[in-house]
Amino acid sequence: MRRRAEQKYDPLGGSKVLPLISYPVLEAPSGEGIAPYFKDWLAHPNFDEYWKRISIEDHYAQIQVPVYGMGAWYDIFWAER
């Protein structure tokens, strides 16, 4: 709805014609431009070269991110005895 408001619709423009069949504010917003990569995902339903290129499974050795893991009394690491 925010994108709809930012597109500078005339909120009263559709109210001059009755019945209110085509009121622009109530029409469903277009999903165009929200996630342009989504169509690429749909075009590659199988694990092909597209997915292998961005997969981290074959590149674990190249990942160098420091991690600090800690478990406390009520965390998921606590096991009931």
N, C-alpha and C positions, 0 to 999 in steps of 0.2 A: 504494500500500500504506500510505503514511503516513495518508492520509485514512481508509482502512479501519481502521487502528489507533486513530485519534483518535475514531472513532465508538463506542468502548467496546463492541466485540463481546466476547462471552464465548468465549474461544478453546477452552474445553473443553466448551462447551454442546452442540455437535453430536457429540461423541465418545461420548455415552451411548447413542446409537442406532446399531446396526450393521446393514447396512454403511453406511459413511460416504458416503451419496448426496448429502445436502444439508448440506455443511459450509460455514458462512458465510464463513470466512476464505479458502476456495479459490474462491468465486464471483467472477466478473468484476465489477469496480467499475463503478458507474454513471458515465456521463460528464456527467450532469446538473449544471449549475452551474459547469462548468469554463470554458466559453467560450459564454456566452449569445448573443453576437453571431453565432456560426457559423450558426445557423438563419436569421438575417437574410441572411447571405451566400448561403445556398442558395436563399432565396426570390427573389434577384435575380441570376440567372445571366448576364444581359446588362448592358452598360454603359448603365444607365438613370439616372434622376434620383437614385436612391440613391447610386450610385457617383460621379456628377458632383459631388454635394454634398461628398464627402470627398476627391476627387481633387485633386492639387496641380498638374496640368498646366496648368490655366487660371489659376493663382494664383502663378506664379513671381515676378512683379513684386512681390508683396506679402510674399514671404519675405525676412526680414532677419536672417539668422544669419551671424555672422562665421565665416569658414573659413580655415584655414591649411593649405596643401598643400605638401608637401616631398617631393622624390625624392632618393634616395641611390644609392650605387654598385650595390647589389644589389636595388634595388626594381624594381617593374614598369616604371618609366620608362627603365630601362637597356636599350638595344638592342645586340645583338651585331653587330659590324661585320666 
